[in-house]
Structures are given as structure tokens and as C-alpha cells.
Amino acid sequence: MISTTRKNYYLQGVVASSPFILVVVPFAALFGVLATEAGLDLVETMAFSIVVIAGAAQFTALQLLQENAPTAIVLLSALAVNLRMAMYSASLTPYIGAAPLWQRAICAYLTIDQTYVVGVSRYEAEPQMTVPQRIAFFFGAVTPIVPLWYIFTLIGAIAGARVPDSWALDFAIPIAFLAMIAPMFRTPAHLVAALVAVAVSLPAAMLPYSLGLIVAGIAGMMAGAQTELWLARRGEVA
């Protein structure tokens, strides 16, 4: 009975994350193409995707490398983009923190935007799930996404410059993030953080080495945190 339940949750995770295939495939292929165009060989490109497994950070680092940015700036920018993973981990801990260490280690590696959004949304909607069921659902959510990220990075790297510009694979980047963040705007603090980040990113775009991204992200987080504090104080007064 337990194994059957876990299998059901695993399959539900597969189904829940499957729509993201539509954006992950071109996203991964685009990275493979751009990485080879930037001078990385096939092994370096695949190692980049397998070790980092974070599309936004990979594209940020790749762009800065093409601009011959200092190594410190490349590392700082990639780290700043990936700081959200620390917040993802903190958010997942109440749900899967009691799982065995080896399972948590695998989940930590496989925590990406898509698996986080699908996982947390389900955990919040069904709080009675057991830890094994949550882990099964999480691994199910990973199954359609991560292998395809590797496979299409490889395909893009092999195809390289043979992919015509008319395919416009770069559409996948904004669509992927819009599809993920839109359902997460559940509180005023979320909306304020997003709006402030967008507003700051426009004038900050003139900063060198894509530092405007870091500035906008910090501004958005500060605005969201202050909004939450203001709402909490207002609730206490009321």
C-alpha cells in the first residue's frame, strides 16, 4: 500500500512538471548553442550544465565570459543569481527536512526553479502528505525536466552554429521564468518585490558586467521584506 501510494505521488509529480518541457527543451538547446559559440568545447559545455544545473546562472556567467569580465565579477554575478536557491532550500526544509540525508542531498542538487515551484505548490495545497510522499512527488517532478536539460544541452552543443537564427530559441528564457513566477505572486510583498526589481532593473541596465541584475534583485528583496514587515505591524495594530 505504501509503495503504491509513493508510486502514485511520483507519477503525479511527473504530470505536474511536464508542461515545463515546452520551455526547458529550447532553453537547454540555446545554452548548448551559445556555449559552443562562446568557445567552450563539448566536454566543458556538458560539465557546465551538469555541475551548475541552473539555467539563469549559466547564461549570466556565459555572457560575462564573452564580455571578458573579471573572474570575480563572473562568480559574484552567478552567485547572486543563484541566491534564490538558498531561499528555495529554506522553504523546502519544513516539508522534506526529515527525509534521510541521502535523499535530501539528491533533492538539494535537483532543486531548480521548476521542481521548486511544482513541489511547494503541491505541499502547500496538500499539507497531510507524508515525507516519503513528498520526496516521491519531488523526484517525479524532476524526471521530465533534468534529463531533458542534459540531453538538449548536448544536442544544442553538437548542433552549434547550424541552428538558424529564425528558430528564435531565446524566447524560451523569458517564457520559462514568467511561467514559473506568475503563480507565486500570492501576497502584496511578492508583487512589490517584483515591481521594484523591474523598476530598478531598467535604469540599472547601463551598469557594466550585468551588475544591474544584482542591484535590481537586492532592491526587490529589500522592498518585499519591508512590505512584509509593514503588513505585519499593521496587522498587530488592527
KOLMIZA-832454 format. One record per residue (C-alpha): residue number from 1; residue in three letters; y, z, x. Coordinates in nm, 3 decimals. Each point is the difference from the previous one (the first is absolute). Example, Ala and Ser with C-alpha at 12.3 -4.5 7.8 and 13.67 -1.06 7.14 Angstrom:
2
+-----+-----+---------+---------+---------+
!   k !   r !      c2 !      c3 !      c1 !
+-----+-----+---------+---------+---------+
!   1 ! ALA !  -0.450 !   0.780 !   1.230 !
!   2 ! SER !   0.344 !  -0.066 !   0.137 !
+-----+-----+---------+---------+---------+
This chain:
238
+-----+-----+---------+---------+---------+
!   k !   r !      c2 !      c3 !      c1 !
+-----+-----+---------+---------+---------+
!   1 ! MET !   0.000 !   0.000 !   0.000 !
!   2 ! ILE !   0.244 !   0.094 !   0.278 !
!   3 ! SER !  -0.075 !  -0.312 !   0.204 !
!   4 ! THR !   0.041 !  -0.216 !  -0.311 !
!   5 ! THR !   0.338 !   0.159 !  -0.074 !
!   6 ! ARG !   0.115 !  -0.058 !   0.356 !
!   7 ! LYS !  -0.113 !  -0.362 !  -0.021 !
!   8 ! ASN !   0.198 !  -0.044 !  -0.321 !
!   9 ! TYR !   0.313 !   0.141 !   0.160 !
!  10 ! TYR !  -0.054 !  -0.220 !   0.305 !
!  11 ! LEU !  -0.018 !  -0.309 !  -0.223 !
!  12 ! GLN !   0.307 !   0.113 !  -0.191 !
!  13 ! GLY !   0.185 !   0.023 !   0.332 !
!  14 ! VAL !  -0.107 !  -0.354 !   0.086 !
!  15 ! VAL !   0.130 !  -0.128 !  -0.334 !
!  16 ! ALA !   0.326 !   0.198 !   0.022 !
!  17 ! SER !   0.100 !  -0.142 !   0.338 !
!  18 ! SER !  -0.130 !  -0.356 !  -0.050 !
!  19 ! PRO !   0.335 !  -0.138 !  -0.129 !
!  20 ! PHE !   0.151 !   0.072 !   0.342 !
!  21 ! ILE !  -0.228 !  -0.269 !   0.146 !
!  22 ! LEU !   0.255 !  -0.256 !  -0.123 !
!  23 ! VAL !   0.260 !   0.130 !   0.243 !
!  24 ! VAL !  -0.217 !   0.144 !   0.279 !
!  25 ! VAL !  -0.161 !  -0.337 !   0.076 !
!  26 ! PRO !   0.324 !  -0.192 !   0.071 !
!  27 ! PHE !   0.154 !   0.312 !   0.159 !
!  28 ! ALA !  -0.283 !   0.025 !   0.253 !
!  29 ! ALA !  -0.012 !  -0.374 !   0.062 !
!  30 ! LEU !   0.374 !  -0.005 !   0.065 !
!  31 ! PHE !  -0.032 !   0.276 !   0.257 !
!  32 ! GLY !  -0.277 !  -0.189 !   0.177 !
!  33 ! VAL !   0.211 !  -0.315 !   0.011 !
!  34 ! LEU !   0.317 !   0.173 !   0.122 !
!  35 ! ALA !  -0.186 !   0.210 !   0.257 !
!  36 ! THR !  -0.146 !  -0.309 !   0.167 !
!  37 ! GLU !   0.337 !  -0.176 !  -0.017 !
!  38 ! ALA !   0.151 !   0.304 !   0.174 !
!  39 ! GLY !  -0.242 !  -0.044 !   0.290 !
!  40 ! LEU !  -0.280 !   0.244 !  -0.085 !
!  41 ! ASP !  -0.351 !  -0.131 !   0.056 !
!  42 ! LEU !  -0.281 !   0.039 !  -0.253 !
!  43 ! VAL !  -0.131 !   0.328 !   0.144 !
!  44 ! GLU !   0.347 !   0.155 !   0.017 !
!  45 ! THR !   0.079 !  -0.109 !  -0.356 !
!  46 ! MET !  -0.322 !   0.146 !  -0.142 !
!  47 ! ALA !   0.036 !   0.321 !   0.203 !
!  48 ! PHE !   0.353 !   0.035 !  -0.138 !
!  49 ! SER !  -0.123 !  -0.027 !  -0.359 !
!  50 ! ILE !  -0.307 !   0.220 !   0.045 !
!  51 ! VAL !   0.170 !   0.280 !   0.193 !
!  52 ! VAL !   0.331 !   0.013 !  -0.186 !
!  53 ! ILE !  -0.117 !  -0.122 !  -0.345 !
!  54 ! ALA !   0.351 !   0.026 !  -0.143 !
!  55 ! GLY !   0.157 !  -0.330 !  -0.092 !
!  56 ! ALA !   0.364 !   0.107 !  -0.014 !
!  57 ! ALA !  -0.015 !   0.172 !   0.340 !
!  58 ! GLN !  -0.186 !  -0.297 !   0.149 !
!  59 ! PHE !   0.262 !  -0.248 !  -0.118 !
!  60 ! THR !   0.282 !   0.226 !   0.118 !
!  61 ! ALA !  -0.151 !   0.039 !   0.346 !
!  62 ! LEU !  -0.077 !  -0.371 !   0.023 !
!  63 ! GLN !   0.356 !  -0.098 !  -0.090 !
!  64 ! LEU !   0.146 !   0.238 !   0.257 !
!  65 ! LEU !  -0.239 !  -0.125 !   0.267 !
!  66 ! GLN !   0.119 !  -0.354 !  -0.069 !
!  67 ! GLU !   0.358 !   0.121 !   0.041 !
!  68 ! ASN !  -0.094 !   0.155 !   0.338 !
!  69 ! ALA !   0.105 !   0.343 !  -0.125 !
!  70 ! PRO !  -0.061 !   0.296 !   0.233 !
!  71 ! THR !  -0.345 !   0.153 !  -0.034 !
!  72 ! ALA !   0.150 !   0.331 !  -0.115 !
!  73 ! ILE !   0.179 !  -0.176 !  -0.286 !
!  74 ! VAL !  -0.319 !  -0.182 !  -0.102 !
!  75 ! LEU !  -0.198 !   0.325 !  -0.007 !
!  76 ! LEU !   0.276 !   0.194 !  -0.176 !
!  77 ! SER !   0.044 !  -0.265 !  -0.268 !
!  78 ! ALA !  -0.374 !  -0.032 !  -0.066 !
!  79 ! LEU !  -0.028 !   0.378 !  -0.017 !
!  80 ! ALA !   0.293 !   0.025 !  -0.239 !
!  81 ! VAL !  -0.152 !  -0.261 !  -0.230 !
!  82 ! ASN !  -0.331 !   0.184 !   0.007 !
!  83 ! LEU !   0.143 !   0.346 !  -0.066 !
!  84 ! ARG !  -0.087 !  -0.059 !  -0.363 !
!  85 ! MET !  -0.366 !   0.038 !   0.102 !
!  86 ! ALA !   0.066 !   0.365 !   0.086 !
!  87 ! MET !   0.142 !   0.049 !  -0.348 !
!  88 ! TYR !  -0.299 !  -0.181 !  -0.149 !
!  89 ! SER !  -0.234 !   0.235 !   0.186 !
!  90 ! ALA !   0.185 !   0.307 !  -0.118 !
!  91 ! SER !  -0.013 !  -0.130 !  -0.356 !
!  92 ! LEU !  -0.376 !  -0.070 !   0.019 !
!  93 ! THR !  -0.091 !   0.337 !   0.153 !
!  94 ! PRO !  -0.011 !   0.195 !  -0.330 !
!  95 ! TYR !  -0.247 !  -0.254 !  -0.137 !
!  96 ! ILE !  -0.236 !  -0.074 !   0.291 !
!  97 ! GLY !   0.086 !   0.273 !   0.251 !
!  98 ! ALA !  -0.324 !   0.184 !  -0.078 !
!  99 ! ALA !  -0.217 !  -0.300 !   0.093 !
! 100 ! PRO !  -0.214 !   0.012 !   0.318 !
! 101 ! LEU !   0.188 !  -0.069 !   0.322 !
! 102 ! TRP !  -0.166 !  -0.337 !   0.062 !
! 103 ! GLN !   0.101 !  -0.122 !  -0.346 !
! 104 ! ARG !   0.357 !   0.118 !   0.048 !
! 105 ! ALA !   0.012 !  -0.175 !   0.338 !
! 106 ! ILE !  -0.111 !  -0.329 !  -0.155 !
! 107 ! CYS !   0.247 !   0.043 !  -0.286 !
! 108 ! ALA !   0.280 !   0.067 !   0.249 !
! 109 ! TYR !  -0.073 !  -0.327 !   0.178 !
! 110 ! LEU !  -0.032 !  -0.194 !  -0.327 !
! 111 ! THR !   0.308 !   0.147 !  -0.168 !
! 112 ! ILE !   0.226 !  -0.297 !  -0.056 !
! 113 ! ASP !   0.258 !  -0.073 !  -0.266 !
! 114 ! GLN !  -0.245 !  -0.156 !  -0.245 !
! 115 ! THR !  -0.273 !   0.263 !   0.026 !
! 116 ! TYR !   0.256 !   0.279 !  -0.025 !
! 117 ! VAL !   0.169 !  -0.139 !  -0.310 !
! 118 ! VAL !  -0.329 !  -0.065 !  -0.178 !
! 119 ! GLY !  -0.154 !   0.331 !   0.107 !
! 120 ! VAL !   0.287 !   0.235 !  -0.083 !
! 121 ! SER !   0.068 !  -0.171 !  -0.332 !
! 122 ! ARG !  -0.360 !   0.057 !  -0.104 !
! 123 ! TYR !  -0.016 !   0.357 !   0.132 !
! 124 ! GLU !   0.313 !   0.094 !  -0.193 !
! 125 ! ALA !  -0.129 !  -0.165 !  -0.317 !
! 126 ! GLU !  -0.343 !   0.167 !   0.026 !
! 127 ! PRO !   0.043 !   0.344 !   0.162 !
! 128 ! GLN !  -0.350 !   0.109 !  -0.099 !
! 129 ! MET !  -0.158 !  -0.232 !   0.257 !
! 130 ! THR !  -0.210 !   0.178 !   0.261 !
! 131 ! VAL !   0.064 !  -0.049 !   0.372 !
! 132 ! PRO !  -0.311 !  -0.221 !   0.045 !
! 133 ! GLN !   0.116 !  -0.214 !  -0.293 !
! 134 ! ARG !   0.348 !  -0.033 !   0.152 !
! 135 ! ILE !  -0.147 !  -0.102 !   0.334 !
! 136 ! ALA !  -0.225 !  -0.254 !  -0.171 !
! 137 ! PHE !   0.297 !  -0.145 !  -0.188 !
! 138 ! PHE !   0.206 !  -0.015 !   0.320 !
! 139 ! PHE !  -0.274 !  -0.183 !   0.191 !
! 140 ! GLY !  -0.034 !  -0.238 !  -0.294 !
! 141 ! ALA !   0.372 !  -0.073 !   0.012 !
! 142 ! VAL !  -0.031 !  -0.079 !   0.370 !
! 143 ! THR !  -0.287 !  -0.246 !  -0.040 !
! 144 ! PRO !   0.189 !  -0.307 !  -0.133 !
! 145 ! ILE !   0.302 !   0.056 !   0.224 !
! 146 ! VAL !  -0.080 !   0.099 !   0.358 !
! 147 ! PRO !  -0.280 !  -0.251 !   0.078 !
! 148 ! LEU !   0.219 !  -0.282 !  -0.133 !
! 149 ! TRP !   0.287 !   0.122 !   0.218 !
! 150 ! TYR !  -0.220 !  -0.044 !   0.307 !
! 151 ! ILE !  -0.155 !  -0.329 !  -0.114 !
! 152 ! PHE !   0.325 !  -0.175 !  -0.091 !
! 153 ! THR !   0.177 !   0.129 !   0.308 !
! 154 ! LEU !  -0.275 !  -0.178 !   0.192 !
! 155 ! ILE !   0.034 !  -0.314 !  -0.212 !
! 156 ! GLY !   0.376 !  -0.003 !   0.045 !
! 157 ! ALA !  -0.031 !   0.051 !   0.376 !
! 158 ! ILE !  -0.250 !  -0.285 !   0.029 !
! 159 ! ALA !   0.204 !  -0.230 !  -0.223 !
! 160 ! GLY !   0.321 !   0.084 !   0.186 !
! 161 ! ALA !   0.262 !  -0.271 !  -0.013 !
! 162 ! ARG !  -0.226 !  -0.219 !  -0.214 !
! 163 ! VAL !   0.113 !   0.189 !  -0.311 !
! 164 ! PRO !   0.282 !  -0.209 !  -0.152 !
! 165 ! ASP !   0.336 !   0.163 !  -0.075 !
! 166 ! SER !  -0.024 !  -0.132 !  -0.356 !
! 167 ! TRP !  -0.266 !   0.263 !  -0.074 !
! 168 ! ALA !   0.273 !   0.267 !   0.026 !
! 169 ! LEU !  -0.241 !   0.283 !   0.076 !
! 170 ! ASP !   0.291 !   0.232 !   0.067 !
! 171 ! PHE !   0.043 !   0.047 !  -0.376 !
! 172 ! ALA !  -0.286 !   0.250 !   0.021 !
! 173 ! ILE !   0.201 !   0.262 !   0.186 !
! 174 ! PRO !   0.264 !   0.087 !  -0.263 !
! 175 ! ILE !  -0.242 !  -0.053 !  -0.287 !
! 176 ! ALA !  -0.256 !   0.235 !   0.154 !
! 177 ! PHE !   0.248 !   0.284 !   0.030 !
! 178 ! LEU !   0.162 !  -0.061 !  -0.338 !
! 179 ! ALA !  -0.342 !   0.011 !  -0.165 !
! 180 ! MET !  -0.075 !   0.332 !   0.169 !
! 181 ! ILE !   0.326 !   0.187 !  -0.036 !
! 182 ! ALA !   0.098 !  -0.099 !  -0.355 !
! 183 ! PRO !  -0.259 !   0.228 !  -0.168 !
! 184 ! MET !   0.105 !   0.288 !   0.227 !
! 185 ! PHE !   0.356 !   0.023 !  -0.138 !
! 186 ! ARG !  -0.077 !   0.295 !  -0.225 !
! 187 ! THR !   0.293 !   0.237 !   0.062 !
! 188 ! PRO !   0.377 !  -0.029 !   0.047 !
! 189 ! ALA !  -0.047 !   0.102 !   0.365 !
! 190 ! HIS !  -0.225 !  -0.300 !   0.058 !
! 191 ! LEU !   0.257 !  -0.235 !  -0.150 !
! 192 ! VAL !   0.288 !   0.153 !   0.195 !
! 193 ! ALA !  -0.193 !  -0.025 !   0.327 !
! 194 ! ALA !  -0.079 !  -0.366 !  -0.061 !
! 195 ! LEU !   0.354 !  -0.093 !  -0.106 !
! 196 ! VAL !   0.162 !   0.179 !   0.293 !
! 197 ! ALA !  -0.241 !  -0.159 !   0.246 !
! 198 ! VAL !   0.078 !  -0.346 !  -0.139 !
! 199 ! ALA !   0.375 !   0.064 !   0.001 !
! 200 ! VAL !  -0.001 !   0.124 !   0.360 !
! 201 ! SER !  -0.234 !  -0.273 !   0.125 !
! 202 ! LEU !   0.245 !  -0.277 !  -0.087 !
! 203 ! PRO !   0.288 !   0.101 !   0.232 !
! 204 ! ALA !  -0.249 !   0.145 !   0.251 !
! 205 ! ALA !  -0.170 !  -0.338 !   0.035 !
! 206 ! MET !   0.251 !  -0.087 !   0.273 !
! 207 ! LEU !  -0.140 !   0.270 !   0.232 !
! 208 ! PRO !  -0.208 !  -0.134 !   0.290 !
! 209 ! TYR !  -0.379 !   0.023 !   0.029 !
! 210 ! SER !  -0.041 !   0.056 !  -0.375 !
! 211 ! LEU !   0.135 !   0.353 !   0.036 !
! 212 ! GLY !   0.157 !  -0.043 !  -0.342 !
! 213 ! LEU !  -0.346 !   0.052 !  -0.146 !
! 214 ! ILE !  -0.022 !   0.345 !   0.156 !
! 215 ! VAL !   0.352 !   0.094 !  -0.109 !
! 216 ! ALA !  -0.062 !  -0.116 !  -0.356 !
! 217 ! GLY !  -0.333 !   0.183 !  -0.019 !
! 218 ! ILE !   0.150 !   0.326 !   0.121 !
! 219 ! ALA !   0.293 !  -0.033 !  -0.241 !
! 220 ! GLY !  -0.237 !  -0.065 !  -0.290 !
! 221 ! MET !  -0.219 !   0.299 !   0.081 !
! 222 ! MET !   0.301 !   0.230 !   0.035 !
! 223 ! ALA !   0.144 !  -0.121 !  -0.330 !
! 224 ! GLY !  -0.333 !   0.046 !  -0.179 !
! 225 ! ALA !  -0.045 !   0.351 !   0.142 !
! 226 ! GLN !   0.352 !   0.102 !  -0.098 !
! 227 ! THR !  -0.054 !  -0.137 !  -0.350 !
! 228 ! GLU !  -0.316 !   0.209 !  -0.039 !
! 229 ! LEU !   0.185 !   0.312 !   0.118 !
! 230 ! TRP !   0.287 !  -0.068 !  -0.239 !
! 231 ! LEU !  -0.238 !  -0.050 !  -0.292 !
! 232 ! ALA !  -0.188 !   0.320 !   0.089 !
! 233 ! ARG !   0.322 !   0.203 !   0.010 !
! 234 ! ARG !   0.112 !  -0.150 !  -0.327 !
! 235 ! GLY !  -0.333 !   0.094 !  -0.156 !
! 236 ! GLU !   0.034 !   0.358 !   0.120 !
! 237 ! VAL !   0.351 !   0.026 !  -0.144 !
! 238 ! ALA !  -0.111 !  -0.145 !  -0.332 !
+-----+-----+---------+---------+---------+
